[in-house]
């Protein structure tokens, strides 16, 4: 693997020119591209390869109609226009997948089975990280994203997770719109400089 930096066009696409999109074109995003986005995002590192994020993708349809009232009023219009909405969640029982994810040490996180607060901290931290990977993967594949924290997370859990035998241990973190942006995003807002946000000790 080369240690050469990626080119400026790629850096612009991922970071410098990218924006949080709030309006969307009518161009469709095929399911195959959503699957490819996940396939790329899943390669990002997590602690012990635990991979606790769970992604629930909503194209337009009946399930999405149930989701819309659980998105805050300020986010609802732009979410309704997006080709896809994804709920980024994390699995509190992520350790059940460790025999598949780390067969060399399948019991790595078994101690957390009796420590639900520690398990939740682990799942939340690493699941959030995986949500960021998903956004960067989407951008890398030519899509635009619009992350949203203005959602009723508990309501989403109740509507889509808690009564489902497979998803009962999933918990909502945040949401993200995915599609092709219509260019209605804000101009770049200020960012902190290195000396304001960082220290070298």
C-alpha positions, 0 to 999 in steps of 0.5 A: 500500500502506497504512503503517498497522499491522495490527490487534491481532487479527492481531498476536496471531495472528502473534506475541503469542498464538501458541505452538509447538504440540505437540498436534493436533486431528483436523481435516484440513488440505486440500492447497489450504490448504498450497499457499496457505500456500506461495503467501503465504510465497514473497512474503517477501524474499530476497537477490537474490530467490534463494529457495533454500528448498525445502519437502517436505510430508508428509501421513500416508502411506507417505513419512511413515512413512519419515520418522518414524524420522528424527525424534528420539524426543522429537519423534516422537509429536507429529509423528506426530499432526500433519496435515502435516510439512514439511521446510524445506531449501535448494538448494545450486544455487539459482543455477540458478533465477536466470533465472526469478527475476531475469531482469534479472540471471540471472547474479547468483550465477554466481560462487558456482558455484565457491565451494560454501562461500559458496553454502551460506552464502547458501542456508542463510541465506535458506532459513532466513528463508523457513522463518520466512515459512512459519510466519507464513504458516501462522498468518496463514491460521489454522493452527498450527505446531510447529517442530522441530530434533530431526531426523536431517538427514543421514538425511533428505537420504539418504532423500529427496534425494541419489538423486533427480535433481531434489533431489540438491542440496537439504539439510535444515535443520529441520522443522515440524508444521502443523495445528490445535493442541489447546491443549497448548502451553506458557505463554509463556516469557520473552523478552529485553527490548530492552536485553538483546538490542539496541543502538543505535549 
